[in-house]
Amino acid sequence: MTSNPTPTPASSTKSFQLNDESLAMLLEEVSAMAASGRSLVSGLAGLNDVALGRLGRAAEFVRARVKHGQSPSVAMASLSLPYQTPIRIAMQIMAETGSTAAIHETARLIRQREDQRRQVWLAAINPILNMLVAAVVAFFVLPWILISIAESQHIASPFAPSVEQIAQTFVQHYLFAALIVIVILACFAAWMNWGIRRSIRHAQPSRHLATFCRWLAIQIEIPNANIDTARAIDSAAEVAVSDTPALWRTVATNVRAGATSEQLLDFPPDTPAPVKECVVDLVTGKRDADLIAHDLRKLSELHDERANRQQSWWLQNVPHWIAWIVMIAIIIVLLRTAISPLLNAIGEFV
């Protein structure tokens, strides 16, 4: 008679996704557990509190997976698809070296990217409001003004009938005017969304390079840890460009093969010279690892600032220019409509 296998709890098989802020908080709790010497399973059991909501359920989810044989790094990484790679590598670094720096960096990275997304979309509100005001003025207020001026003209302009007819259409059909306003706002919002995504993609190379430098610095500055340089480069590249880390993996492969010069290491295209210099010094041992880590952190800050400028330029300038152009066009139409009767009257007397 065969015995039935013990069923696996549902919490260890189902997926569970955690929002960014809760994920960062859980990672900080894991770091505190490691710093105090508590095991992950026992520490997560203390977080299984109904009052903690999804954070408590996520802790129980990870604890159940670890108890059923899954590695802590994979169990924690399964809580977030976007940050799966940095969480997994940070947990592995902590398990191998005892350093929680990578865990703190992952929490910082999560909060930084969430804050950047929030700032981008908040910055988009003002141009959209400007366009809303411009569209309402153009299709609700301006037609009334044009009709009033056209009706009061003693000498009609040759263009007056067509302008009056168009304005009359908007005045008499509010739904038509509202539909046009909605269509314009939808097109403007779609254009804004395209521009924002384009600016984010344009800033990605600098953002990836900043992340690579920071994660490489974190690994080589861990005290009393025998860090494999090739593996450190590979891990930093996987975190920075988790979708296409192959180019930096070539560098790691060349390091394992004994390459020590810039030409033999075969850096990815467009890699800045200071980053190449730091990696070459790390491979050859020409400088102290702490000095190299310091330089890498400074380079990370530099490329982060560059990425922020690249990402925000389009959003801070182009939409505002469009809104100003629309408002100026409305003012020109109003001035032309108001002055044209006077110009026509003067023309009759000349």
C-alpha positions as CSV (number, residue, x, y, z in Angstrom):
1,M,0.0,0.0,0.0
2,T,1.6,3.3,-1.1
3,S,1.4,6.3,1.1
4,N,0.3,9.7,-0.3
5,P,3.0,12.3,-0.4
6,T,2.7,15.2,2.1
7,P,0.9,18.0,0.3
8,T,2.9,21.2,-0.2
9,P,1.2,24.2,1.4
10,A,-0.4,26.6,-1.0
11,S,1.8,29.4,0.3
12,S,4.9,27.7,-1.0
13,T,3.6,27.1,-4.5
14,K,1.6,30.2,-5.4
15,S,3.3,33.3,-6.5
16,F,3.2,36.4,-4.3
17,Q,4.1,39.9,-5.5
18,L,4.9,42.7,-3.1
19,N,4.7,46.4,-3.8
20,D,8.0,48.4,-3.9
21,E,7.8,50.1,-0.5
22,S,6.8,46.9,1.3
23,L,9.6,45.1,-0.5
24,A,12.2,47.6,0.6
25,M,10.9,47.4,4.2
26,L,11.1,43.6,4.1
27,L,14.7,43.7,2.8
28,E,15.6,46.1,5.6
29,E,14.1,43.6,8.1
30,V,16.1,40.8,6.5
31,S,19.3,42.9,6.9
32,A,18.5,43.5,10.5
33,M,18.0,39.8,11.1
34,A,21.4,39.1,9.6
35,A,23.1,41.8,11.6
36,S,21.6,40.4,14.8
37,G,22.6,36.8,14.0
38,R,19.1,35.5,13.7
39,S,18.2,32.9,11.0
40,L,16.0,33.9,8.2
41,V,13.3,31.4,9.0
42,S,13.0,32.4,12.7
43,G,13.2,36.1,11.9
44,L,10.4,35.9,9.3
45,A,8.2,33.9,11.7
46,G,8.3,37.0,13.9
47,L,6.9,39.1,11.0
48,N,3.9,36.8,10.5
49,D,1.5,39.3,12.1
50,V,-2.0,40.2,10.8
51,A,-1.4,43.8,11.6
52,L,1.5,43.9,9.0
53,G,-0.9,43.1,6.2
54,R,0.9,42.1,2.9
55,L,4.3,42.5,4.5
56,G,3.4,39.8,7.0
57,R,1.9,37.5,4.4
58,A,5.1,38.0,2.2
59,A,7.3,37.0,5.2
60,E,5.2,33.9,5.7
61,F,5.4,33.1,2.0
62,V,9.2,33.3,2.0
63,R,9.5,31.3,5.2
64,A,7.3,28.5,3.9
65,R,9.3,28.3,0.7
66,V,12.6,28.2,2.6
67,K,11.3,25.5,4.9
68,H,10.4,23.4,1.9
69,G,13.9,23.5,0.5
70,Q,14.0,26.6,-1.7
71,S,17.1,28.8,-1.3
72,P,16.5,32.1,0.6
73,S,17.8,34.1,-2.4
74,V,15.3,32.6,-4.8
75,A,12.5,32.7,-2.3
76,M,13.1,36.4,-1.6
77,A,13.6,37.2,-5.3
78,S,10.2,35.7,-6.2
79,L,8.5,38.5,-4.4
80,S,9.2,41.0,-7.2
81,L,9.7,40.4,-10.9
82,P,11.3,43.8,-11.7
83,Y,13.8,43.4,-8.9
84,Q,14.3,39.7,-9.0
85,T,18.0,39.9,-10.1
86,P,19.3,42.4,-7.6
87,I,17.4,40.7,-4.7
88,R,18.8,37.3,-5.6
89,I,22.4,38.5,-6.0
90,A,22.2,40.7,-2.8
91,M,21.0,37.7,-0.8
92,Q,23.8,35.5,-2.2
93,I,26.4,38.2,-1.3
94,M,25.0,38.4,2.2
95,A,25.1,34.6,2.6
96,E,28.7,34.3,1.3
97,T,30.3,37.3,3.0
98,G,28.0,38.3,5.9
99,S,27.8,41.8,4.5
100,T,24.4,43.5,4.4
101,A,25.6,46.3,2.1
102,A,24.1,44.8,-1.0
103,I,20.7,44.3,0.8
104,H,20.7,48.0,1.8
105,E,21.7,49.0,-1.8
106,T,18.8,46.9,-3.2
107,A,16.3,48.7,-0.9
108,R,17.8,52.0,-1.9
109,L,17.6,51.1,-5.6
110,I,13.9,50.1,-5.2
111,R,13.0,53.4,-3.5
112,Q,15.1,55.5,-5.9
113,R,13.4,54.0,-9.0
114,E,9.9,54.3,-7.4
115,D,10.7,58.0,-6.5
116,Q,11.9,58.7,-10.0
117,R,8.8,57.3,-11.6
118,R,6.6,59.3,-9.2
119,Q,8.5,62.5,-9.9
120,V,8.2,62.0,-13.7
121,W,4.5,61.5,-13.6
122,L,3.9,64.3,-11.2
123,A,5.9,66.6,-13.4
124,A,3.7,65.7,-16.3
125,I,0.6,67.0,-14.5
126,N,1.4,70.7,-15.0
127,P,1.8,70.6,-18.9
128,I,-1.4,68.5,-19.1
129,L,-3.3,71.1,-17.0
130,N,-1.9,73.9,-19.3
131,M,-3.1,72.0,-22.3
132,L,-6.5,71.5,-20.7
133,V,-6.9,75.3,-20.0
134,A,-5.7,76.1,-23.6
135,A,-8.2,73.6,-25.1
136,V,-11.1,74.9,-23.0
137,V,-10.3,78.5,-23.9
138,A,-9.9,77.6,-27.6
139,F,-13.2,75.6,-28.0
140,F,-15.5,77.1,-25.3
141,V,-14.4,80.7,-24.6
142,L,-12.9,81.8,-27.9
143,P,-16.0,80.9,-30.0
144,W,-18.2,83.2,-27.9
145,I,-15.7,86.0,-28.3
146,L,-15.4,85.6,-32.0
147,I,-19.2,85.6,-32.5
148,S,-19.6,88.7,-30.4
149,I,-17.0,90.5,-32.3
150,A,-18.3,89.3,-35.6
151,E,-21.8,90.4,-34.8
152,S,-20.6,93.9,-33.8
153,Q,-18.6,94.5,-36.9
154,H,-19.9,97.3,-39.1
155,I,-17.6,96.4,-41.9
156,A,-17.3,92.6,-42.2
157,S,-14.0,91.0,-43.0
158,P,-14.0,88.7,-46.0
159,F,-13.0,85.9,-43.6
160,A,-15.7,86.7,-41.1
161,P,-18.4,84.3,-42.4
162,S,-16.2,81.2,-42.2
163,V,-14.8,82.1,-38.7
164,E,-18.3,83.0,-37.5
165,Q,-19.7,79.7,-38.8
166,I,-17.0,77.6,-37.1
167,A,-17.4,79.5,-33.9
168,Q,-21.2,79.1,-34.1
169,T,-20.8,75.4,-34.4
170,F,-18.9,75.2,-31.2
171,V,-21.3,77.5,-29.3
172,Q,-24.3,75.5,-30.3
173,H,-22.9,72.1,-29.9
174,Y,-21.3,71.8,-26.4
175,L,-20.8,68.0,-26.8
176,F,-18.9,68.5,-30.0
177,A,-16.6,71.1,-28.4
178,A,-16.2,68.8,-25.3
179,L,-15.3,65.9,-27.6
180,I,-12.7,67.9,-29.4
181,V,-11.2,68.9,-26.0
182,I,-11.1,65.3,-24.9
183,V,-9.5,64.2,-28.2
184,I,-6.9,66.9,-27.9
185,L,-6.1,66.0,-24.3
186,A,-5.9,62.3,-25.2
187,C,-3.5,63.0,-28.0
188,F,-1.4,65.3,-25.9
189,A,-1.3,62.7,-23.0
190,A,-0.3,59.9,-25.5
191,W,2.4,62.2,-26.9
192,M,3.5,63.0,-23.3
193,N,3.6,59.3,-22.5
194,W,5.7,58.5,-25.6
195,G,8.1,61.3,-24.8
196,I,8.5,60.3,-21.1
197,R,9.2,56.7,-22.1
198,R,11.6,57.8,-24.8
199,S,13.5,60.0,-22.3
200,I,13.7,57.2,-19.8
201,R,15.1,54.9,-22.5
202,H,17.6,57.6,-23.5
203,A,18.8,57.8,-19.9
204,Q,19.1,54.0,-19.4
205,P,22.7,53.7,-20.6
206,S,23.9,56.2,-17.9
207,R,21.6,54.6,-15.3
208,H,22.9,51.1,-16.1
209,L,26.5,52.3,-15.9
210,A,25.8,54.0,-12.5
211,T,24.3,50.8,-11.1
212,F,27.2,48.7,-12.4
213,C,29.8,51.0,-10.7
214,R,27.9,51.1,-7.4
215,W,27.4,47.3,-7.2
216,L,31.0,46.6,-8.2
217,A,32.2,49.0,-5.5
218,I,29.9,47.3,-2.9
219,Q,31.5,43.9,-3.6
220,I,35.2,44.9,-3.7
221,E,35.0,47.0,-0.5
222,I,33.6,44.2,1.7
223,P,36.2,43.8,4.5
224,N,38.0,40.4,5.0
225,A,36.3,38.9,2.0
226,N,38.1,37.1,-0.8
227,I,36.2,38.5,-3.7
228,D,36.5,36.9,-7.1
229,T,37.0,39.9,-9.4
230,A,35.4,38.2,-12.5
231,R,32.4,37.1,-10.4
232,A,32.0,40.6,-9.0
233,I,32.0,42.1,-12.5
234,D,29.5,39.5,-13.7
235,S,27.2,40.1,-10.7
236,A,27.4,43.9,-11.1
237,A,26.6,43.6,-14.8
238,E,23.7,41.3,-14.2
239,V,22.1,43.7,-11.7
240,A,22.8,46.8,-13.9
241,V,21.5,45.3,-17.2
242,S,19.7,42.2,-16.3
243,D,18.1,41.9,-19.8
244,T,21.4,42.2,-21.7
245,P,24.5,41.5,-19.5
246,A,26.3,39.6,-22.2
247,L,28.8,42.3,-23.0
248,W,30.1,42.6,-19.5
249,R,30.1,38.9,-19.1
250,T,32.7,38.9,-21.9
251,V,34.8,41.1,-19.7
252,A,34.4,38.6,-16.8
253,T,35.3,35.7,-19.1
254,N,38.4,37.5,-20.2
255,V,39.4,38.2,-16.6
256,R,39.1,34.5,-15.8
257,A,41.3,33.8,-18.9
258,G,44.0,36.1,-17.4
259,A,43.5,39.3,-19.5
260,T,44.9,42.4,-17.7
261,S,45.0,45.1,-20.4
262,E,42.2,47.3,-21.7
263,Q,42.4,45.8,-25.1
264,L,42.3,42.2,-24.0
265,L,39.5,42.8,-21.6
266,D,37.3,43.9,-24.5
267,F,35.0,46.4,-22.7
268,P,31.5,47.1,-24.1
269,P,31.2,49.9,-26.6
270,D,30.9,53.4,-25.2
271,T,32.3,52.4,-21.8
272,P,33.8,55.6,-20.3
273,A,37.6,55.7,-19.9
274,P,37.4,56.2,-16.0
275,V,35.3,53.1,-15.6
276,K,37.8,51.1,-17.8
277,E,40.7,52.4,-15.7
278,C,39.0,51.3,-12.5
279,V,38.3,47.8,-13.8
280,V,41.8,47.5,-15.2
281,D,43.3,48.6,-11.8
282,L,41.1,46.2,-10.0
283,V,42.1,43.3,-12.2
284,T,45.9,44.1,-12.1
285,G,45.9,45.1,-8.5
286,K,47.7,48.4,-9.2
287,R,45.6,50.2,-6.6
288,D,44.0,49.5,-3.3
289,A,40.5,48.1,-3.6
290,D,39.1,50.7,-1.2
291,L,40.4,53.5,-3.4
292,I,39.0,51.9,-6.5
293,A,35.6,51.5,-4.7
294,H,35.7,55.1,-3.8
295,D,36.3,56.1,-7.4
296,L,33.5,53.8,-8.6
297,R,31.0,55.4,-6.2
298,K,31.9,58.8,-7.4
299,L,31.5,57.6,-11.0
300,S,28.1,56.2,-10.1
301,E,27.0,59.5,-8.7
302,L,28.2,61.3,-11.8
303,H,26.3,59.0,-14.2
304,D,23.2,59.0,-12.0
305,E,23.1,62.8,-12.2
306,R,23.7,62.6,-16.0
307,A,20.8,60.1,-16.3
308,N,18.5,62.4,-14.3
309,R,19.3,65.4,-16.6
310,Q,18.7,63.3,-19.7
311,Q,15.4,62.0,-18.3
312,S,14.1,65.3,-17.1
313,W,15.1,67.6,-20.0
314,W,12.3,66.6,-22.3
315,L,9.7,66.7,-19.6
316,Q,10.8,70.0,-18.2
317,N,11.1,71.9,-21.6
318,V,9.2,70.5,-24.5
319,P,5.7,70.2,-23.0
320,H,6.0,73.7,-21.6
321,W,7.0,75.0,-25.0
322,I,3.9,73.3,-26.6
323,A,1.6,74.8,-23.9
324,W,3.1,78.3,-24.4
325,I,2.8,78.0,-28.2
326,V,-0.9,77.1,-27.9
327,M,-1.6,80.0,-25.5
328,I,0.3,82.5,-27.8
329,A,-1.7,81.2,-30.8
330,I,-4.9,81.9,-28.9
331,I,-3.8,85.4,-28.0
332,I,-2.8,86.1,-31.6
333,V,-6.3,84.9,-32.8
334,L,-8.0,87.2,-30.3
335,L,-5.8,90.2,-31.2
336,R,-6.4,89.6,-34.9
337,T,-10.1,89.3,-34.5
338,A,-10.3,92.4,-32.3
339,I,-8.1,94.6,-34.5
340,S,-9.3,93.4,-38.0
341,P,-12.6,95.6,-37.9
342,L,-10.5,98.7,-37.1
343,L,-8.0,97.8,-39.9
344,N,-10.9,97.3,-42.4
345,A,-12.5,100.6,-41.4
346,I,-9.2,102.4,-41.8
347,G,-8.8,100.8,-45.2
348,E,-12.1,102.1,-46.4
349,F,-11.1,105.7,-45.6
350,V,-7.6,105.4,-47.2
